[in-house]
């Protein structure tokens, strides 16, 4: 019983700590993008050159579909260069790439801040001058974007 209480308390502390995690500012992400533009373009080129969609995450470590160790190390090295947690893309002809930098939450309820190349279809996305608004305070689903350059965007997704 005592061990169960300790485990529950540790889980609660870790969950609450995740709730206070702050995303990087737009300015921080813009600086990384400007300094490492060639890395972003390399990731886009690799992703858009495939015929399948993939999701490759470093935190937690997994991919869908499974990739080779060689591919994994190649993507991980590029993602580490820009401080990202993972990459996801849809296949050609209309390639869309998401590079996740920050996330908080469990399952479908969460918030995500990422870079994106291309224009997704589906959910409407608000174009804004800043993603610094406290989107996390709303009980509505929010997709917001801020333009960078050359088809690249910053994106914030809120799933209450």
Secondary structure, 3 states (H helix, E strand, C coil): CHHHHHHHHHHHHHHHHHHCCCCCCHHHHHHHHHHCHHHHHHHHHHHHCCCCCEEEEECCEEEECCCCHHHHHHHHHHHHHCCCCEEEEECCCCCEEEEEEEEEEECCEEEEEEEEECCCCCCCCEECCCCCCCHHHCCCCEEEEEECCCCEEEEEEEEC
